[in-house]
Amino acid sequence: MTSDDKIKKFDALFAGLRTEVLQTQYKKYYSEIVRNQLKNNQFGDTQLQAVYNQAMAIRKSEEADQFYFITICPYEDIELQSLIKVMTKVLKKKWLNDYVYVYEQRQDDSDKPTYGIHVHMIVKREAIAKSDVIREVYNTCKNIVGTKQSIDVKLLHKHDMWVRLNYILGQKSTEEKQKKQIIDKVWREKNRIEPYYQNNFLHYIQEYKDNALLSP
């Protein structure tokens, strides 16, 4: 294999790997130093294969652990208890086995009435298509939402799941969102709502905390 062939193999290998974890691997092994080693045939086929195998193992792991991030946005004036009642029905879905979810609201002024109560949920993917998730959740929630567009579903790999978990459980990224996060906390306490609800998801949350991935 020529040096040009090796560089092409690296390009092809990393072209489709989009997550931050895999990009980090790319930057680590495909630096200018490695490029020079490839050009000068100082980075042999054994080392190249080792990097290739490692990247494939990471990608296989990423593809094996898949999740759905589901957001349910009811009518702005929905009562909390009405949403909770509907959520008890949503949670009976056969494909909902490993999950964590939170209740949030959109009011950013603690002196004004609450509005825009909604749900964020992370679900370990079972053998169900994204379109079927949207259809099933919508059919259960159709009396409290406007259209199917009120049910947002995103497919996540494991690293992306950590990002979403931090979004719903950790420290928000902006000062404005951090302020609303405090209002959400007070609102939950006032309405006796837990910070989050989960089923078979504690090991993911604990893994996240153990690796310092979850902001305090």
N, C-alpha and C positions, 0 to 999 in steps of 0.2 A: 504494500500500500504506500503510495507516494505521500509526501507531506501535504500536497493539495487535496488529495483524497481524504486524508485525516481531517483537515479543516472542514471539508464539505460534510464529513460524517458528523462532526461536532455541530455544524450549523443545522443539519437535518434533525439531529437528536434533540436539541433544545428549542427548536423553532416553535413547537406547540405547547411548551410548558410555561403556563402563564402565572401560576401562583407565586407568592413571595418566597416561599420555601424553595421552590425549584429555581427561581431566579437567583437566589443566594448561592445555590449549588453552581449555577452557570457562572456567576461572577467569580466564585472561588477557583474553579478549575479552568475557566476559559479567559483568563487574564492575559495581558500582553506577554507576560513571562511564558505562559503555556503556548501562546501563539508562536513566539520565537522558538520555543523548543520543538514545536511541531514542524516549523519551517526548516529547522536545522537537524531534523530527525533525532533530536535528543529526548523526545518524549515518545517512548517506544509503544509497540502494539499492546504489550502487557498492561502498561499504565493506562493507555487509552481504553482498553477493554474493561479495566477495573472501574474507571469513571463511568463508562457506559452502563455497566451492571448496577452501579450504585444509583444512577439516575433512573434506571428502569425500575428498581426496587421502590424508590420514592414515588414514582408515578403510579405504580401498581397499588401502593398503599393509599395514595390520594384517590384513585378511582374506586377502590374497594369501600372506603368510608364516605358515603354520600348522605346528604341531609336535605330537607326542605326547610326553607325559611318562609313561614306563612304569616301574612298580616291580614287581619280582618278589620275592616273599617265600616262600622255601622253608620246609621244616620247620626248627624252631629248631636242631636238632642236625646239620644237613647239614654234610658235609665240604666245604672250599673246592674241592678238585679235582673233586668231583662237580658242583658248580655251574659251574665253569669248563668242564667237558666239555659240559654242557647248553647253555651260552652259545655254544659254537662252532656248535651246531646252530641256535640262534635266529638267529645272525648270517647264516645262509644264506638267510633270507627275502628274496624278490625285492623287497619294498618297503623293505628296510633298505639304503639307499644313503648317506644323510647322517646320522651319529649320533655321539653321545658317551655313554659310560657309565662308571660307577664301581662298585667293590665296597665295601660297608660292612659293619660288624658292630655288634651292639647292646650289647656289653659296655662298661661305663663304668668298670671297675676293671681296671687293667693287670695286677694280681696274680692275677686269676681267669681261668678258661678262657673262650675265645671262644665266643660263641653268636650265633644269629640273623643269619648272613651273608645279605646280600641285594644286589640290584642296582637302581640308579637309572639310567635311560636317557632321553636326549632324542633324538627322531627327527624329521627333517624329514618332514612329512606327504606321502605319495604318494596315489595314487588308491585308497585303502582306507579303509573305514569303521571307526569305533572298535570296533564289535562284532566285526568280522572280526579286528582286531588282538588283542583279548582271546582270541578263539577259537583263532587260530593260535599265539599264545604259550603259551596253556594246553595245547594239544595237544602241544607240544614239551616242556613242563615238567611235565606231569601226574604223572610218577613222583617228583617232588621237592617238589611242593606239595600242599596239602590239597584245596582247591576253587578254582573260578574267582575267588573273592573274594581269593585270594592273588596275583592278577594285577590290579594297579590301573593304569588308563589314563586320562589326562586330556588333553583337547584344549586346546592353548595357542595364543594369538596371539604375535606376536614379542616384545612387551614382557614378557608372562608367561614366555616362554622365557628372557629375561635373568634374571628372578627365580629360576627353577629352576636356571639355570646357576650363579648365585651360590650357591645352596643346596648344590649338589654339588661345586663347585670353590672357592668363596670362603670368606670368614670367616662362621662361624655366628653367629646373632643373639643367643644367650644364653650366659652363662658356662658353664652345664652342657653345652650343645652344643659349645662351643669346647673344653672339656676332652675330650669324647669324640672330637672331631675330631683332637686330638693323639694319642689312643690309636689311632684309625684309621690315622693316618700311620705310627706305629711298627709296627702290625700289618701294614700293606702292605709296609713295608720288610723286615720279618722274613720274610714269605712271598713276597718278590720280585714284588709286584704293583705295576704302574704307578699313579700318582695318578689317571689316567684313560686310557681307550682311545677312539680316535675314527677316523672315516673321513669324509673330505670335510667336516669340521666346524671345521677350524683357522681358517678365515676368520671364522666367527662368534665363536670364542673371542678372536681377535685384535681384532676390532671391539669386542668387549666391553671388553677391556683398554685399547684406545686411547681409549675414551670414559670411562675411569675408572669403569666400571660394575661391575667385578669387584673385590671387596674383596681386599686382599693376604693 
